Amino acid sequence: MNGVDVDLVIVGGGLAGLSLASRLAAQNFDGSVLLVEPRLEYTDDRSWCLFTPEQSPWAVAATRRWQRWRIAARADAGLELSAAGWCYAYLRSSAVYAAALAKIAEAPRIQLLRGHRVDSIRALDPGVEVSSSAGTVRARWAVDTRPPSIQRIAQATLRQSFAGREMVPSGSFVDDGVVELMTDMHADAHGFVFTYVLPLSPERAMVEATRFSTTTLDPSVLEADLDAVLEARGWASAQVLRRESATLPMGLPVGDRVKASPAVVRAGIGAGALRAASGYGFARIQAWADRCAQALARGAAPCGHPREPRLQAWMDTTFLRVLAAEPERTPAFFTALARALPGTVFARFMADAARPTDLARIVAALPPAPFLRALMHSRPRPSAAVTM
Ligand SMILES: Cc1cc2nc3c(=O)[nH]c(=O)nc-3n(C[C@H](O)[C@H](O)[C@H](O)COP(=O)(O)OP(=O)(O)OC[C@H]3O[C@@H](n4cnc5c(N)ncnc54)[C@H](O)[C@@H]3O)c2cc1C
């Protein structure tokens, strides 16, 4: 296309933007790419965990993997699950960023512009105009990976908020073979609460206090939760190595299907990449980056984050509505799932790889009344749309 400055602008160099750009670099994409990212430095700002087959590239690249995970109302009790051929993998974000940045640095036609923020994306005919604090560029396509605003997150069915600290407690620590996926589960005035512990080694762990709530919580609530967890476990004086926190949307409405321009697609969390029922998004964003890079390699336009499969979207929405309506029963729902489901079924469900029989087992494991109530107020709807 004539009159463009670059072929592709990627707006946002977080997980989605870097994943796409590093794939384009790896496959020697012959177009020019501009990646615009406000941050100047990449830090170890998050822990990426996922259920994944043991032989998957992400399991192989993981900083740590576990074969067992616990779901419990108390930390020292409850159910331990495991799944042959599956693991729960942890990737340090600093390692993921470094690998992607190194790949991008090898590609002369991909420019990462740090310290700049995109203000507007305007559809042209054809193409797109992207304005940032560095100026305005015309491109054939734009992939917009900007995160949702706080106001949009507030429209989600639930928010998942957490505060975590990676720490080295003095004295003996945890069993480093078992992840505490959801322990200390209970509910209070703010909604459902649980503890999440990644035992990175016998001496070091990431400990997080997590809540599912229908309102946006002040970070001090989560910090107080975390202090209480650490106090109860005798870890209050642990050396803190780093902190992470977030409020993630669960069941984010992604708007109507009207597409403003074929030249602009959306990806990442803002395009509904997080699984509504779990808040996991890492693997989904990787799968999208694979598809998008393949499309560009064929000379086709980039693709946005795909629609949610209709049945899964409906089930997740119903599940979330029940959790939102009945936080006090949420520990019992998760305990029932852990008790009834074989580890493999649980892992497949969490990894978006559930089979129809798995879905049937999940439905059968849950008490029918609250779900029937939620179903009476819902019906299958078109799945999550991805629009500008
Ligand atoms: C602390 C934390 C822990 C998480 N843990 C997990 C986990 O264990 N497993 C899992 O599956 N998922 C997890 N997630 C969810 C999800 O995987 C991550 O949020 C992931 O980073 C989402 O990728 P993204 O590209 O959509 O957003 P981001 O990685 O946040 O990238 C968006 C980028 O857009 C940039 N940006 C913002 N405004 C502009 C602008 N105006 N112009 C240009 N760029 C802009 C931002 O600086 C950022 O780099 C976690 C999220 C957080 C925050």
The ligand as a Tripos MOL2 file, in Angstrom:
@<TRIPOS>MOLECULE
LIG
   53    58     1     0     0
SMALL
NO_CHARGES

@<TRIPOS>ATOM
      1 C1          0.1100   -9.2040   38.2450 C.3       1 LIG1
      2 C2         -0.5570  -10.0700   37.2010 C.ar      1 LIG1
      3 C3         -0.4400  -11.4490   37.2850 C.ar      1 LIG1
      4 C4         -1.0430  -12.2520   36.3040 C.ar      1 LIG1
      5 N1         -0.9170  -13.6070   36.4060 N.ar      1 LIG1
      6 C5         -1.4280  -14.3770   35.4190 C.ar      1 LIG1
      7 C6         -1.2230  -15.7940   35.4580 C.ar      1 LIG1
      8 O1         -0.6270  -16.3450   36.3880 O.2       1 LIG1
      9 N2         -1.6990  -16.5430   34.4300 N.ar      1 LIG1
     10 C7         -2.3850  -15.9810   33.3800 C.ar      1 LIG1
     11 O2         -2.7780  -16.7120   32.4720 O.2       1 LIG1
     12 N3         -2.6240  -14.6570   33.3450 N.ar      1 LIG1
     13 C8         -2.1600  -13.8430   34.3260 C.ar      1 LIG1
     14 N4         -2.3740  -12.4900   34.2690 N.ar      1 LIG1
     15 C9         -3.2830  -11.9800   33.2320 C.3       1 LIG1
     16 C10        -2.6400  -11.7280   31.8650 C.3       1 LIG1
     17 O3         -1.9310  -12.8450   31.4090 O.3       1 LIG1
     18 C11        -1.6820  -10.5480   31.9070 C.3       1 LIG1
     19 O4         -2.3520   -9.4140   32.3700 O.3       1 LIG1
     20 C12        -1.0510  -10.2100   30.5530 C.3       1 LIG1
     21 O5         -0.0020   -9.3140   30.7910 O.3       1 LIG1
     22 C13        -2.0620   -9.6230   29.5800 C.3       1 LIG1
     23 O6         -1.4000   -9.2500   28.4020 O.3       1 LIG1
     24 P1         -1.8430   -7.9660   27.5730 P.3       1 LIG1
     25 O7         -0.8590   -7.7930   26.4940 O.co2     1 LIG1
     26 O8         -3.2960   -8.0390   27.2830 O.co2     1 LIG1
     27 O9         -1.7050   -6.7720   28.6370 O.3       1 LIG1
     28 P2         -0.3650   -6.1590   29.1920 P.3       1 LIG1
     29 O10         0.6830   -7.1970   29.3270 O.co2     1 LIG1
     30 O11        -0.7560   -5.3910   30.4030 O.co2     1 LIG1
     31 O12         0.1010   -5.1750   28.0310 O.3       1 LIG1
     32 C14        -0.6160   -4.0300   27.6790 C.3       1 LIG1
     33 C15         0.4320   -2.9880   27.3160 C.3       1 LIG1
     34 O13        -0.1860   -1.8220   26.8060 O.3       1 LIG1
     35 C16         0.5940   -0.7350   27.2290 C.3       1 LIG1
     36 N5         -0.2080    0.4770   27.1220 N.ar      1 LIG1
     37 C17        -1.0990    0.9950   27.9890 C.ar      1 LIG1
     38 N6         -1.6030    2.1420   27.5210 N.ar      1 LIG1
     39 C18        -1.0180    2.3640   26.3230 C.ar      1 LIG1
     40 C19        -1.1200    3.3960   25.3630 C.ar      1 LIG1
     41 N7         -1.9480    4.4250   25.5070 N.pl3     1 LIG1
     42 N8         -0.3520    3.3030   24.2550 N.ar      1 LIG1
     43 C20         0.4750    2.2590   24.0520 C.ar      1 LIG1
     44 N9          0.6080    1.2510   24.9440 N.ar      1 LIG1
     45 C21        -0.1320    1.3060   26.0550 C.ar      1 LIG1
     46 C22         0.9710   -1.0860   28.6580 C.3       1 LIG1
     47 O14         2.0960   -0.3330   29.1010 O.3       1 LIG1
     48 C23         1.2720   -2.5500   28.5200 C.3       1 LIG1
     49 O15         2.6300   -2.8320   28.2860 O.3       1 LIG1
     50 C24        -1.7870  -11.6610   35.2380 C.ar      1 LIG1
     51 C25        -1.8990  -10.2680   35.1950 C.ar      1 LIG1
     52 C26        -1.2920   -9.4820   36.1430 C.ar      1 LIG1
     53 C27        -1.4420   -7.9830   36.0370 C.3       1 LIG1
@<TRIPOS>BOND
     1     1     2 1
     2     2     3 ar
     3     2    52 ar
     4     3     4 ar
     5     4     5 ar
     6     4    50 ar
     7     5     6 ar
     8     6     7 ar
     9     6    13 1
    10     7     8 2
    11     7     9 ar
    12     9    10 ar
    13    10    11 2
    14    10    12 ar
    15    12    13 ar
    16    13    14 ar
    17    14    15 1
    18    14    50 ar
    19    15    16 1
    20    16    17 1
    21    16    18 1
    22    18    19 1
    23    18    20 1
    24    20    21 1
    25    20    22 1
    26    22    23 1
    27    23    24 1
    28    24    25 2
    29    24    26 1
    30    24    27 1
    31    27    28 1
    32    28    29 2
    33    28    30 1
    34    28    31 1
    35    31    32 1
    36    32    33 1
    37    33    34 1
    38    33    48 1
    39    34    35 1
    40    35    36 1
    41    35    46 1
    42    36    37 ar
    43    36    45 ar
    44    37    38 ar
    45    38    39 ar
    46    39    40 ar
    47    39    45 ar
    48    40    41 1
    49    40    42 ar
    50    42    43 ar
    51    43    44 ar
    52    44    45 ar
    53    46    47 1
    54    46    48 1
    55    48    49 1
    56    50    51 ar
    57    51    52 ar
    58    52    53 1
@<TRIPOS>SUBSTRUCTURE
     1 LIG1         1 GROUP 0 **** ****
